[in-house]
Amino acid sequence: MIQQNQSYKLLSQLLKRVAMVKYGRKEIAPLVEDKWQNFILAAAPNTFTKQQAHDIAYAIYEAKNKTLSPALYTAGQKWIKAVLK
């Protein structure tokens, strides 16, 4: 599970791993950038804002490792629970 002091990059990696467990590696692994952002939004609607999903999807390309806010941490937990239902 994620912790509040984790980074956007780690959250993105965790969400992708969860999605691969649920939907399969073949479908999820190729999703990057806008496609990954759109999947994040569609897989558990109303969990992340469009901006949050964008920040998560593009985190691997950022030089600076941003720390999760409490709201994003909570949203990440909700997303994981929703996807694994």
ChimeraX commands (.cxc) that place a marker at each C-alpha (Angstrom):
marker #1 position 0.00,0.00,0.00 radius 0.5
marker #1 position 1.06,3.60,-0.38 radius 0.5
marker #1 position 2.10,5.95,2.38 radius 0.5
marker #1 position 1.54,9.67,2.63 radius 0.5
marker #1 position 5.21,10.50,2.24 radius 0.5
marker #1 position 5.47,8.63,-1.06 radius 0.5
marker #1 position 5.98,10.30,-4.41 radius 0.5
marker #1 position 3.77,10.67,-7.46 radius 0.5
marker #1 position 6.14,8.32,-9.31 radius 0.5
marker #1 position 5.63,5.55,-6.79 radius 0.5
marker #1 position 1.87,6.10,-6.82 radius 0.5
marker #1 position 1.83,5.83,-10.60 radius 0.5
marker #1 position 3.82,2.61,-10.46 radius 0.5
marker #1 position 1.53,1.15,-7.81 radius 0.5
marker #1 position -1.62,2.08,-9.72 radius 0.5
marker #1 position -0.21,0.47,-12.85 radius 0.5
marker #1 position 0.63,-2.72,-10.96 radius 0.5
marker #1 position -2.87,-2.86,-9.50 radius 0.5
marker #1 position -4.38,-2.31,-12.96 radius 0.5
marker #1 position -2.21,-5.08,-14.42 radius 0.5
marker #1 position -3.43,-7.50,-11.75 radius 0.5
marker #1 position -7.05,-6.64,-12.54 radius 0.5
marker #1 position -6.94,-6.18,-16.34 radius 0.5
marker #1 position -3.79,-8.02,-17.40 radius 0.5
marker #1 position -0.31,-6.92,-18.31 radius 0.5
marker #1 position -0.94,-7.05,-22.05 radius 0.5
marker #1 position -3.70,-4.44,-21.81 radius 0.5
marker #1 position -2.17,-2.12,-19.20 radius 0.5
marker #1 position 1.61,-2.15,-19.73 radius 0.5
marker #1 position 1.50,-0.19,-23.01 radius 0.5
marker #1 position -0.55,2.64,-21.48 radius 0.5
marker #1 position 1.58,5.77,-21.12 radius 0.5
marker #1 position 1.04,9.52,-20.99 radius 0.5
marker #1 position -2.50,10.49,-22.13 radius 0.5
marker #1 position -3.63,6.88,-22.48 radius 0.5
marker #1 position -2.53,6.10,-18.92 radius 0.5
marker #1 position -4.14,9.33,-17.67 radius 0.5
marker #1 position -7.42,8.45,-19.39 radius 0.5
marker #1 position -7.35,4.94,-17.96 radius 0.5
marker #1 position -6.77,6.28,-14.45 radius 0.5
marker #1 position -9.82,8.52,-14.84 radius 0.5
marker #1 position -12.03,5.84,-16.43 radius 0.5
marker #1 position -11.14,2.91,-14.16 radius 0.5
marker #1 position -12.51,4.62,-11.04 radius 0.5
marker #1 position -14.51,7.70,-12.03 radius 0.5
marker #1 position -14.66,10.62,-9.60 radius 0.5
marker #1 position -11.59,9.43,-7.70 radius 0.5
marker #1 position -8.96,11.75,-9.19 radius 0.5
marker #1 position -9.37,15.12,-10.85 radius 0.5
marker #1 position -8.15,15.41,-14.42 radius 0.5
marker #1 position -5.13,17.40,-13.18 radius 0.5
marker #1 position -4.28,14.80,-10.53 radius 0.5
marker #1 position -4.50,12.00,-13.10 radius 0.5
marker #1 position -2.27,14.01,-15.45 radius 0.5
marker #1 position 0.31,14.58,-12.70 radius 0.5
marker #1 position 0.32,10.88,-11.85 radius 0.5
marker #1 position 0.52,9.73,-15.48 radius 0.5
marker #1 position 3.40,12.08,-16.29 radius 0.5
marker #1 position 5.28,11.70,-12.98 radius 0.5
marker #1 position 7.85,9.33,-14.46 radius 0.5
marker #1 position 9.02,12.10,-16.78 radius 0.5
marker #1 position 9.44,14.73,-14.05 radius 0.5
marker #1 position 12.92,15.49,-12.77 radius 0.5
marker #1 position 11.59,16.54,-9.37 radius 0.5
marker #1 position 9.91,13.87,-7.28 radius 0.5
marker #1 position 6.73,15.50,-5.86 radius 0.5
marker #1 position 5.38,14.19,-2.55 radius 0.5
marker #1 position 1.75,13.12,-2.28 radius 0.5
marker #1 position -0.69,15.43,-0.54 radius 0.5
marker #1 position -3.08,13.91,2.00 radius 0.5
marker #1 position -5.93,14.32,-0.52 radius 0.5
marker #1 position -4.02,12.52,-3.26 radius 0.5
marker #1 position -3.00,9.79,-0.84 radius 0.5
marker #1 position -6.67,9.23,0.06 radius 0.5
marker #1 position -7.71,9.31,-3.60 radius 0.5
marker #1 position -5.06,6.70,-4.40 radius 0.5
marker #1 position -6.42,4.38,-1.74 radius 0.5
marker #1 position -9.98,4.84,-3.05 radius 0.5
marker #1 position -8.85,4.19,-6.64 radius 0.5
marker #1 position -7.14,0.93,-5.69 radius 0.5
marker #1 position -10.18,-0.29,-3.75 radius 0.5
marker #1 position -12.52,0.62,-6.63 radius 0.5
marker #1 position -10.38,-1.07,-9.28 radius 0.5
marker #1 position -9.98,-4.26,-7.26 radius 0.5
marker #1 position -13.73,-4.65,-6.63 radius 0.5
marker link #1:1,2 radius 0.2
marker link #1:2,3 radius 0.2
marker link #1:3,4 radius 0.2
marker link #1:4,5 radius 0.2
marker link #1:5,6 radius 0.2
marker link #1:6,7 radius 0.2
marker link #1:7,8 radius 0.2
marker link #1:8,9 radius 0.2
marker link #1:9,10 radius 0.2
marker link #1:10,11 radius 0.2
marker link #1:11,12 radius 0.2
marker link #1:12,13 radius 0.2
marker link #1:13,14 radius 0.2
marker link #1:14,15 radius 0.2
marker link #1:15,16 radius 0.2
marker link #1:16,17 radius 0.2
marker link #1:17,18 radius 0.2
marker link #1:18,19 radius 0.2
marker link #1:19,20 radius 0.2
marker link #1:20,21 radius 0.2
marker link #1:21,22 radius 0.2
marker link #1:22,23 radius 0.2
marker link #1:23,24 radius 0.2
marker link #1:24,25 radius 0.2
marker link #1:25,26 radius 0.2
marker link #1:26,27 radius 0.2
marker link #1:27,28 radius 0.2
marker link #1:28,29 radius 0.2
marker link #1:29,30 radius 0.2
marker link #1:30,31 radius 0.2
marker link #1:31,32 radius 0.2
marker link #1:32,33 radius 0.2
marker link #1:33,34 radius 0.2
marker link #1:34,35 radius 0.2
marker link #1:35,36 radius 0.2
marker link #1:36,37 radius 0.2
marker link #1:37,38 radius 0.2
marker link #1:38,39 radius 0.2
marker link #1:39,40 radius 0.2
marker link #1:40,41 radius 0.2
marker link #1:41,42 radius 0.2
marker link #1:42,43 radius 0.2
marker link #1:43,44 radius 0.2
marker link #1:44,45 radius 0.2
marker link #1:45,46 radius 0.2
marker link #1:46,47 radius 0.2
marker link #1:47,48 radius 0.2
marker link #1:48,49 radius 0.2
marker link #1:49,50 radius 0.2
marker link #1:50,51 radius 0.2
marker link #1:51,52 radius 0.2
marker link #1:52,53 radius 0.2
marker link #1:53,54 radius 0.2
marker link #1:54,55 radius 0.2
marker link #1:55,56 radius 0.2
marker link #1:56,57 radius 0.2
marker link #1:57,58 radius 0.2
marker link #1:58,59 radius 0.2
marker link #1:59,60 radius 0.2
marker link #1:60,61 radius 0.2
marker link #1:61,62 radius 0.2
marker link #1:62,63 radius 0.2
marker link #1:63,64 radius 0.2
marker link #1:64,65 radius 0.2
marker link #1:65,66 radius 0.2
marker link #1:66,67 radius 0.2
marker link #1:67,68 radius 0.2
marker link #1:68,69 radius 0.2
marker link #1:69,70 radius 0.2
marker link #1:70,71 radius 0.2
marker link #1:71,72 radius 0.2
marker link #1:72,73 radius 0.2
marker link #1:73,74 radius 0.2
marker link #1:74,75 radius 0.2
marker link #1:75,76 radius 0.2
marker link #1:76,77 radius 0.2
marker link #1:77,78 radius 0.2
marker link #1:78,79 radius 0.2
marker link #1:79,80 radius 0.2
marker link #1:80,81 radius 0.2
marker link #1:81,82 radius 0.2
marker link #1:82,83 radius 0.2
marker link #1:83,84 radius 0.2
marker link #1:84,85 radius 0.2
view
